[in-house]
């Protein structure tokens, strides 16, 4: 079912959102200085998002990408 008419099955969307909330929690545990605002992702702004995470964590973008790929 697609109640919000976004082309994504509601169950899949809920699962993805739930997974993302879990990953955000794990990221905040790993890098304690990250906030929910830091982890807000906007489509088309991936490079800016990784740059913001790099600045806040002090880790290389490739290390951050690797961690997210392993965790998500």
Secondary structure by P-SEA (a helix, b strand, c coil): cccccccccaaaaaaaaaaaaaaaaaaaaaccccccccccccccaaaaaaaaaaaaccccaaaaaaaaaaac
